[in-house]
Amino acid sequence: MQDFKAELGADTATLTYTYMTSTGFAGYYTQVLTFSKENDHYVVSDYTEPSYMEGQDKSTIIAFLAQNNTYLTASTLYNDEFSNMTLNINGKSQRFPWKTVANSSFLPELTYADLDKDGRSELAVILCQMVGSVGSYSLQEEIHVINPEDFSEITVMDPTAAINNHVKSQISDEGVRIVIDDKTAYYYTASRIVPHVGDKTTWLNILKLGSMISYYVSNDTLYAQVSAQISPTGFLGNFILTYDYAGDKLEITNITFAPSF
């Protein structure tokens, strides 16, 4: 077993275990514990044996939420990658041509949030498209925002394209300067950078964007985090991009930079 999580009921606890084998992810197993009160203490009075969770078509469940009985399945596992996915919500399902890496550390994430501010929650599906080998520091997530009523997808603006359009950067012997929309400027001196990323002889000529891209949701707002690499193994920090719904898509309305030191 790699990990587990618990969902509590009135007198029960549903445990979901993430199983791994030497070849990788081996699926989810679920178990229900029932509690009763004895001498002012709650004790386990009954339990079920752990049972394997699978989709209606016998495919592997790779992500799930109790909310709206939501789960994502994959019917194909090849070269450490899941594909041929089906999204299930409240008994309805839709197939998608998505792919994600079959690694227990980067399994898909499902999150409900009102991202378009219409009073109803959308489903954010976060997949991992690439995980580099040791030393390459490569992780790129992909996000899909789904209307749970009809499985339609809301377009999400590409974060690296937004950075290329709104950010200017310059690397010199003195340090690194970053300017966003010709207004907000960040400056980091070489003396501050070198102890964290290495000697200036290893620095790149320009910042390398997007070796690591991740998404997260907080307070019904979507954010993207895009890495800024200054040397083959050193990162200056991350651009943080905020999304807002406009028209029929989630657009980036704010960009900031957070150093990694």
C-alpha positions as CSV (number, residue, x, y, z in Angstrom):
1,M,0.0,0.0,0.0
2,Q,1.3,3.4,-1.0
3,D,-1.2,5.8,0.7
4,F,-4.8,6.0,2.0
5,K,-7.5,8.5,2.7
6,A,-10.6,8.4,4.9
7,E,-14.2,9.7,4.5
8,L,-16.2,9.8,7.7
9,G,-19.9,9.1,8.0
10,A,-22.2,9.2,11.1
11,D,-20.8,5.9,12.4
12,T,-18.6,4.7,9.6
13,A,-15.3,5.5,8.0
14,T,-14.6,4.6,4.3
15,L,-10.9,4.0,3.7
16,T,-9.5,4.1,0.2
17,Y,-6.0,2.6,-0.3
18,T,-3.6,3.4,-3.1
19,Y,-1.8,0.2,-4.0
20,M,1.5,0.0,-5.8
21,T,3.6,-2.9,-7.0
22,S,7.2,-3.1,-8.3
23,T,5.8,-2.3,-11.8
24,G,3.8,0.8,-10.7
25,F,0.2,1.8,-9.8
26,A,-2.0,-1.2,-9.0
27,G,-5.3,0.5,-8.4
28,Y,-7.5,1.6,-5.5
29,Y,-9.1,-0.6,-2.9
30,T,-11.8,0.5,-0.5
31,Q,-12.9,-0.7,2.9
32,V,-15.7,0.3,5.3
33,L,-15.2,0.4,9.1
34,T,-18.3,0.6,11.3
35,F,-18.1,2.1,14.8
36,S,-20.1,1.7,18.0
37,K,-19.8,3.4,21.4
38,E,-18.6,1.3,24.4
39,N,-17.7,2.9,27.7
40,D,-17.7,6.4,26.2
41,H,-15.3,5.3,23.5
42,Y,-15.8,4.5,19.9
43,V,-14.6,1.1,18.8
44,V,-14.6,-0.8,15.5
45,S,-17.7,-3.1,15.6
46,D,-17.6,-4.3,12.1
47,Y,-15.6,-4.0,8.9
48,T,-15.5,-5.1,5.3
49,E,-12.6,-6.7,3.5
50,P,-10.7,-4.3,1.2
51,S,-12.2,-4.6,-2.3
52,Y,-10.8,-3.5,-5.7
53,M,-12.5,-0.4,-7.2
54,E,-13.1,-0.6,-10.9
55,G,-15.4,1.2,-13.4
56,Q,-18.6,-0.2,-14.9
57,D,-16.6,-1.4,-17.9
58,K,-14.0,-3.1,-15.7
59,S,-11.4,-0.4,-16.4
60,T,-9.1,1.0,-13.7
61,I,-10.3,3.9,-11.6
62,I,-7.4,6.4,-11.5
63,A,-9.1,9.3,-9.7
64,F,-12.4,9.7,-7.8
65,L,-14.5,12.1,-5.6
66,A,-17.4,11.2,-3.5
67,Q,-19.1,14.4,-4.6
68,N,-21.4,13.7,-7.5
69,N,-20.1,10.1,-7.6
70,T,-17.3,11.4,-9.8
71,Y,-14.5,9.1,-11.0
72,L,-12.1,8.9,-13.9
73,T,-11.2,5.5,-15.4
74,A,-8.6,4.4,-17.9
75,S,-8.9,1.2,-20.0
76,T,-5.3,1.2,-21.4
77,L,-2.0,1.1,-19.6
78,Y,1.0,1.2,-21.9
79,N,4.6,2.4,-21.5
80,D,3.8,3.8,-18.0
81,E,0.9,5.9,-19.4
82,F,-2.8,5.7,-18.9
83,S,-5.1,6.4,-21.9
84,N,-8.6,5.8,-23.3
85,M,-10.2,7.6,-20.3
86,T,-13.9,7.8,-19.3
87,L,-15.2,10.5,-16.9
88,N,-18.2,9.4,-14.8
89,I,-20.5,11.9,-13.0
90,N,-23.7,11.0,-11.3
91,G,-24.1,7.8,-13.3
92,K,-23.5,9.5,-16.7
93,S,-20.2,9.0,-18.6
94,Q,-18.2,10.5,-21.4
95,R,-15.0,9.2,-23.1
96,F,-12.1,11.6,-23.6
97,P,-8.8,11.1,-25.6
98,W,-6.7,12.1,-22.5
99,K,-3.4,10.6,-21.4
100,T,-1.6,10.8,-18.1
101,V,1.5,9.2,-16.6
102,A,1.0,6.0,-14.5
103,N,2.9,7.2,-11.5
104,S,1.4,7.1,-8.0
105,S,3.0,10.5,-7.2
106,F,1.2,12.2,-10.2
107,L,-2.2,10.5,-10.5
108,P,-5.0,12.7,-11.8
109,E,-6.6,15.3,-9.5
110,L,-10.3,16.0,-9.5
111,T,-11.7,19.3,-7.9
112,Y,-15.1,20.9,-8.0
113,A,-15.1,24.7,-7.9
114,D,-17.2,27.6,-9.4
115,L,-14.5,28.7,-11.8
116,D,-16.8,30.7,-14.1
117,K,-18.7,32.3,-11.1
118,D,-22.2,31.3,-12.3
119,G,-23.2,29.8,-9.0
120,R,-22.6,26.2,-10.1
121,S,-19.4,24.2,-9.8
122,E,-17.3,23.0,-12.7
123,L,-15.0,20.0,-12.5
124,A,-11.3,20.6,-12.9
125,V,-9.4,17.5,-14.1
126,I,-5.6,17.8,-13.7
127,L,-3.4,15.3,-15.6
128,C,0.3,14.8,-15.7
129,Q,1.7,14.8,-19.2
130,M,5.4,14.3,-18.6
131,V,7.6,13.2,-15.8
132,G,11.3,13.5,-16.4
133,S,14.0,11.1,-15.2
134,V,16.1,11.8,-12.2
135,G,18.0,15.1,-12.8
136,S,15.8,16.5,-15.5
137,Y,13.3,18.1,-13.2
138,S,10.5,17.8,-15.8
139,L,6.9,17.9,-14.8
140,Q,4.1,19.3,-17.0
141,E,0.5,19.1,-15.9
142,E,-2.5,19.6,-18.2
143,I,-5.9,20.8,-17.1
144,H,-9.4,20.2,-18.4
145,V,-12.4,22.2,-17.0
146,I,-15.6,20.2,-17.5
147,N,-19.3,21.3,-17.1
148,P,-20.7,18.3,-15.1
149,E,-24.1,18.7,-16.6
150,D,-23.2,18.0,-20.2
151,F,-19.5,17.2,-20.2
152,S,-18.7,20.3,-22.3
153,E,-15.2,21.7,-21.8
154,I,-14.2,25.3,-21.0
155,T,-11.1,26.5,-22.8
156,V,-8.2,27.3,-20.5
157,M,-5.6,29.8,-21.8
158,D,-2.1,28.4,-22.2
159,P,0.1,29.9,-19.4
160,T,3.4,29.8,-21.2
161,A,1.9,31.7,-24.1
162,A,0.6,34.4,-21.7
163,I,4.1,34.7,-20.2
164,N,5.7,35.1,-23.6
165,N,3.2,37.8,-24.4
166,H,3.4,39.8,-21.2
167,V,6.8,39.2,-19.7
168,K,10.3,40.4,-20.6
169,S,13.4,39.1,-18.9
170,Q,17.2,39.7,-19.2
171,I,20.1,37.7,-17.7
172,S,23.4,39.5,-17.3
173,D,26.6,39.1,-15.2
174,E,25.0,41.4,-12.6
175,G,21.8,39.4,-12.2
176,V,18.3,38.8,-13.6
177,R,15.6,41.4,-14.4
178,I,12.0,40.4,-15.0
179,V,9.3,42.9,-16.2
180,I,5.6,42.1,-16.4
181,D,3.4,44.2,-18.7
182,D,6.1,47.0,-18.8
183,K,5.1,47.9,-15.2
184,T,6.0,45.4,-12.5
185,A,9.7,44.7,-12.2
186,Y,11.6,42.1,-10.3
187,Y,15.4,42.2,-10.0
188,Y,17.7,39.6,-8.4
189,T,21.4,40.2,-8.1
190,A,24.0,37.6,-9.0
191,S,25.3,37.5,-5.4
192,R,21.8,36.5,-4.3
193,I,21.3,33.9,-7.1
194,V,24.7,32.1,-7.2
195,P,24.5,30.4,-3.7
196,H,21.2,28.7,-4.8
197,V,21.7,27.8,-8.5
198,G,25.4,27.7,-9.1
199,D,28.2,29.8,-10.7
200,K,27.3,32.2,-13.4
201,T,29.2,30.1,-16.0
202,T,26.3,27.6,-15.8
203,W,23.6,30.2,-16.4
204,L,21.5,30.1,-19.6
205,N,21.4,33.0,-21.9
206,I,17.6,33.4,-21.4
207,L,15.2,32.0,-18.8
208,K,13.8,28.6,-19.8
209,L,10.1,28.5,-19.2
210,G,7.8,25.6,-18.4
211,S,10.1,22.7,-17.4
212,M,7.5,22.4,-14.7
213,I,3.9,23.5,-15.1
214,S,1.3,22.8,-12.4
215,Y,-2.3,23.9,-11.7
216,Y,-4.2,24.4,-8.5
217,V,-7.6,25.7,-7.3
218,S,-8.1,27.9,-4.3
219,N,-11.3,29.8,-3.3
220,D,-13.0,29.0,-6.6
221,T,-10.1,30.5,-8.6
222,L,-7.8,28.6,-10.9
223,Y,-4.0,29.3,-10.8
224,A,-1.1,28.0,-12.9
225,Q,2.5,27.8,-11.8
226,V,5.2,27.9,-14.4
227,S,8.9,27.4,-13.6
228,A,11.7,29.8,-14.7
229,Q,14.9,27.9,-15.1
230,I,18.3,29.8,-15.1
231,S,20.7,26.9,-15.4
232,P,20.5,23.2,-16.5
233,T,19.6,22.2,-12.9
234,G,18.8,25.5,-11.3
235,F,15.4,27.4,-11.0
236,L,15.1,31.1,-10.3
237,G,11.5,30.6,-9.3
238,N,7.9,30.4,-10.6
239,F,5.5,32.6,-12.4
240,I,2.0,32.5,-10.7
241,L,-0.8,33.1,-13.1
242,T,-4.4,33.9,-12.1
243,Y,-7.4,32.9,-14.2
244,D,-10.8,34.6,-14.5
245,Y,-13.7,33.6,-16.7
246,A,-14.4,36.0,-19.6
247,G,-16.8,35.3,-22.5
248,D,-16.5,31.6,-22.9
249,K,-13.0,30.8,-21.6
250,L,-10.8,31.0,-18.6
251,E,-8.3,33.8,-19.3
252,I,-5.2,34.9,-17.5
253,T,-5.7,38.2,-15.8
254,N,-2.7,38.5,-13.5
255,I,0.9,37.4,-13.5
256,T,3.3,37.6,-10.6
257,F,6.8,36.0,-9.9
258,A,7.9,34.2,-6.8
259,P,11.6,33.4,-6.4
260,S,12.6,29.9,-5.2
261,F,15.0,31.3,-2.6
